[in-house]
Amino acid sequence: MDDGNEDSVRDRKPRSPDRPADEIQVLRDLRSDPSVIDAIDESDGDSLTLQKSLRERFPAELVRAALGLVDARSRAAAKFPEAKRLWADRVLVEQATAPEIAKHKAQRFEGRVIDLCCGLGSDTLALARRGNVLAVDASLRSCLFTKWNTEDAGLEYQVQITTALAESINVGGRLIHLDPDQRAGGKRSRRVEHLSPSLAEITRLMASARGGAVKLSPASNFGGKFIDAEHELISLNGECKEAVIWFGELAEPDLWRATILPENATLEAMPLQHYAERSSLQRFLYDPNPAVVRAGLIDCWGERDSLCRLDDADEYLTSDRAIDSAFGRSFEVLAELPNNETKLRREVARLNWGDAEIKCRHLSIDARAIRSRLSLKPEGERGTVIFARIGGRARIVLARRLPKSSSQ
């Protein structure tokens, strides 16, 4: 693979100091002899006793590095199936793409890809299963972790790794994946103007590359920042995890897409071209998946499945028939009340609920305090209280969450 030759990297230093060389050597020592990691994994004592015992057997810096790695692996367990073998630190785990999302994105790429700001290598691994990858990061530590993670996955021959600034790489005519740092100032920011590389550098890379994807936080202010791009919001297990800006030959310009994983369901449209009818509350209520909401595709879903919106200022939909959809959760309506807590408590007592979840998008309520004042009976069923705007008024809906398999 020729992407990683010396001509492809300008002689520029990373924007901030990397880990000291001796700390990198400690990580190499840990890689070559994981005895201290094994000792931590086999221990069942308290933290202080464990650390004292380890420092009697191993150098202090090796113990410190091993404890950090084991902590990172523990945090990664909910995201990575092979977390026990993962090389990472806590911050890289938080920033890393979930494997299911990385695999989904990689399906658009073919052939050689440059993965900029590779972190621990989650996207690199998914891309390497489809072709050759040049993985780039300004941090030697991150590059080292990516190297070891690709080796442990048996993909080392698919990946070349370079320590460099993303903006120093010649991406002309190439496909790229870019995961800019959202913590460039030391604190996580939701503004794309605070990314590193900068928004100007990202735009330049996008203009130079043949096509690709930029990974952003779904909470960031990306709307209107990227011209002729496709915007994809990706949800995993009911939580909107990523916004992906597709561009160049991998994009359908001006399209907005909501992708729901692991169901692998996709809703795509140009939002302003769709309109769902407005109506009063009917027999069933639907709470759209966060990716559908963030992509602005509520009306698209409503129009497609003959659902009506309850209010322009709220995202809930309704219909007289139950549908089973990956794009939102379904609820059977039991009662509709004015926004009056006394009437709410009386109705919950009448329904003999044993537990209650409380949902609200835009009304100002204290869900914990409200729940504490409900008369719940241990033997009762679980119900749902939804605070919503219906026809311009604040209302309360009491409902029963429908299992996915029961919707018709």
N, C-alpha and C positions, 0 to 999 in steps of 0.2 A: 504494500500500500504506500503511495507516494505522498500522502497528505502531510506527513510529519517531518519532511526533510527540513534542513536548516533554512532554506529560502522561504518557507511558509511562516516562519516566526521572526518577527522583528526583535531586535535587541532592546527589550524594554523590561524594567523590573516590575514586580507586582506592586499594587497601590499601597499595600501595607505589609509590615514585616511578617514573615512566616514563622513557623515554629523554629526554635533554636536547633542547630544541627544535632546537638547531643540528644534532644528529645526525639528527633527522627531516628537516631541510632537506637534509642531505647525501644521504639516501636519495632524496629528491625529485629532486635534481640527477642522481643516478645513473640514475634512471628516465627523465629527460628526455634525457640524453646518455649512452648506454652505451658510449662509446668505450673507457673503461678496462677494461670487462668484455671487450670484443672483443680488446683487446690481451693480456689474460691468457689468453683461450681460444686465441689464435694463438701463444702463446709455447711454446717447447720447451726453455727453459733451466732452470737450477736456481733454487730459490726465492729465494736471496739476490740473485743477479744480476737476477732478474725484478723484485724489489721496488726495487732501486736504479734500474733502468731506468724503472720506472713513476713513481717519485718525482721523476725529472728532467723528466717530461712532465705530471704531474697533481698536484693538491694532496694532501698526505699523508692527510688525513681521507677523501678520496674513494678513494684507493688502499686504505686500511684497510677501508672499507666494501665495496669491490668484492671484495677478497680473501676477506672473510667470506662474502659472497654466493656466490661461486664455490665455496668450500669446502662451503657448505650444499647447493648444487645437486649437487655431486659425491656427497655423502652421501645425497641424495634419489634418486639414479639407480636404486637397487635397488627403490625403492618407487613412484616416480612416473614414468610413461612420458614426460611432458613436463617432466622435471626441468630441462632447459636453459633453460626459460622461467619457472621457478618463482621467486617472491619469498618468501624465508624466511631464517631463521637456523638454526644447528645445533640448538638446543634445540627450536624449533618443528618441525623435521623429525622429531626423535625422538618428539615427542608426537603428531604428526599421524596421523590415521586413513589406512590404506592405501586407495586409491581403490576397490578391489574390495569392501572391507568397507563403506565409505561408501555405495556403490551398493546393496549388500544391505540395509543399514539403511533407506535412503531409500525403499525400496519399500513400507514400511508407512505412510509419511506421504502425506497428500493435502492440497492447498491451502496455506494460510499456515502457516509454521513459524517459531519463534524458535530460533535456534542460539546458545546461551549458551556463552561461553568458546570462541570460534570459532577461535582460533589463526591458522594461515595460511590457513584456509578450506577444508580438504579436505571436511569434512561439509557445509559451506555449498554448495559446488559441486554435490555430489550431490543435495542437497535442492532446489537452484534449478532442476535439470533436471525437477522434478516440480511446482514451484509457487513462490510468492513466499516470500522469506526475510528476516527481520530478523536480521542477524548482530551479535552483541554481544561485546565483549571489553574488559577493563579497561586493556589496553595499546594506546596509540595506534599503536605500531609494528605490532602484530598486525593491527589494523584496517586500517592502510595496506596491509599485505601481502595481506589478504583482498580489499580493493578492487582491487588490481592483478591479482591472480590471477583474480578474476571477470571483469574487463575482458578479460584475455587469453584467457579461455575463451568470450567473447561472451555472458556471462550478467549483465552489469552492470545490465540493466533488470529483472532478477528479484530483485535483492538490494539491501537498504538496510542501512547499517552504522552502528552507534552505539557510541561509546566510553563504557562504563559498567560498574559492577559487576553481575555476573549477578543478585545478590540484590536489586538496586534496580529491576529490570524488573518491570512489571505483567504477569504471565503468565496472569491469570485467564481461564479458558475457552479458552485457546490450546493448541496442540500445541507441545511444546518438545523440543529435543535439548540435552543438557548434558554438557560434557566438563570436569569439575572438575580443577583443578590438583593433581597428586600431588606437587609439589615446593614446596609453600607455605612450608616452612621452609628452603628452599635445598637440601634433600636429598630424594631420592625415597623415599617411604614406601609401605608396603603396607597401612597401616591407614586405613580409610575415616574414622576419627575425625580424621585429620590432613589431610583434603582442604580445599581452598578453592574455592568456598564450603564452609562447614562442613557436617557431616552434618545438623545441625539446620536450616540454611538450605536444603539440598537437599531435605529432607523437606517443608519448608514450600512450596517451589516445586512439588514433585510434588503436594501436596494442592490447590494453587491451580489448576494447569494442568488442561486437559481430558484430557491424556494425553501420552505421549512416551517418551523413552529417556534413560538416564543411562549414559555410557560410563565403565567402570572398568578397572583392570588385572585380568587374570585371576588374578593372584597375591594380590590384596587379600582382606581378610577380610569380604567382602560377605554371606556366609551369615547369614541370620537378621536382617539389618539393615533389610530393606525388606518391609513387610507388604503382602499382596495384590498382589505383583508377579510378573512372569515373568522368569526368569533365562536368558539366552542366552549360551553360550560359543562364540566364533567362532574357527575355525582357518583359517589361510591358508598353503598350501604346507607343511602338516604341523606348523605351530607355532601354539599357542594364543595369539592376539593380543589379544583383547578379551573382557571380560565386559560384557554390556549388560543393564541393568535396565529392562525395559519396564513401564509402569504406565498406569493409567487405561484409556481406551477402546482403546488399542493393545496391551493385554496380555491374556493368559489367565492369571489369578491362579494361583499355586502351581505352574505348569508350569515344567519345566526343559528346556532345548533345547541340543543340540550341533549347530552348523552347520559344515560342512566346505566350504571354498572352495579352489580354483575349481570343484570338482565340484558345488557347490550341493546337497549332500546334507544332510538334516536328520533328526536323531533327537530325538524329543520324548516326554516322559513325566513322571509324578510318581514319582520314583525308588523310593520305598518300596513301590510297587505291583508291583514286578517282582523276580524271583528266577531266576538262572541256576543250573543244577545244578552241583555240584562233582564233579570226577573226577581221575583220574591223567592223566599226559601221554599224549596220543594222537598220531596221525600228523602233525597240523598244529598250529602254535602261532600265536596272534594277539596282536599288540601294539596296544592301542587308541590311537586318536588322542588327543592331550592334551586336546582339547575334550570328548571323551567321558568321559575320566577326571575332569576338573575339574567337569563337570556331574553327576557321580555316576550316569552312565547305563551303566556296564559291564554290570550285570545285565540292563538293558533290551535292550542289543544282544545279549547272550548268549541271552536268552530268545527274541528275535525271529528269530535266525538259527541256533538250536539249537547254540549253543556252550556249553561248560562252563568254569567258572572253576577254576583250579588250586589256589587258596588264598584264603581270606578276606582275608589280609593282603597280597595282591599282585594286580595288575590283569590279568595275562596270562590268555588263554583258550585253549581247545584243542578240536579235533574230529577225526573220522576222515575228513572230506572237506574239500577246499580250497574256500574261497569267495573271491570277489573283492569287496571292500567298501571304500567310502571311509572307513569308520569305524575302520579299523585296517590294519596291514601284516601280510601272511601269510608264514609261514615253514614250510618242510618240515623236520621233525625228522629228524636224522641219528643222533643218539645222546643218551642221558641218562646223566649221571655224578653221583656224589656230589661235594660241594663240596671237591674235592681237586685242587690245582694240578698235582701230578705226573701224575695220570691225565689231566688236561686236556691237558698238553703232549704226552703220549704219543698221545692220540687225534687231536690236530691234526696231528701228524707223519704218522700213518697215513692221514689224509684228504688229505695233500699240498696243503694250502691255500697260496696265494700271499699272501693278505691276510686280515685278520680284523677285523670290527667287534665291539665288545664292548658289550653292553647290560645295564643293571641299574637297577632302580627303588628297591629298599629295602635290599638287602644292602650292607654296608660293604666296598668293594673299591677297589683302585688300578688302574683299567683300563689306564692307560698302562704301569705297571710290569708288569702281567700280559702285556700284548701284547708287550712288549719281550723277554719270556722264551719266547715261542712260537717253534717251529721252522717258519718260513714259507719257502716256496720260490718264487722269482720267477716261475716258469712256472705256478704253481698257480692255482686258482680262488679267489674271495673267499668266505669263510664268515662266519657269525655265531655268537658265543658269548653266550649269555643266562644270566645269573645270576638265579635265581628261587626263590621259595618254592613248593614243591609238596607238598601234604598236610602242611604244618607243618614241613617240613625244607628247608634250603638245598640247592639242586641246581644243576647246570650242564647246560644244553641246548646242543648243537651243532646248527646248523641252516643251511639255505640259504634266503636271501630269495627269494620268488617274485615274478617280474615281474607287474605288474597284469594283463597280458593272458593270463597262463598259468593263472590261477585259474579253476576250473570253477564 
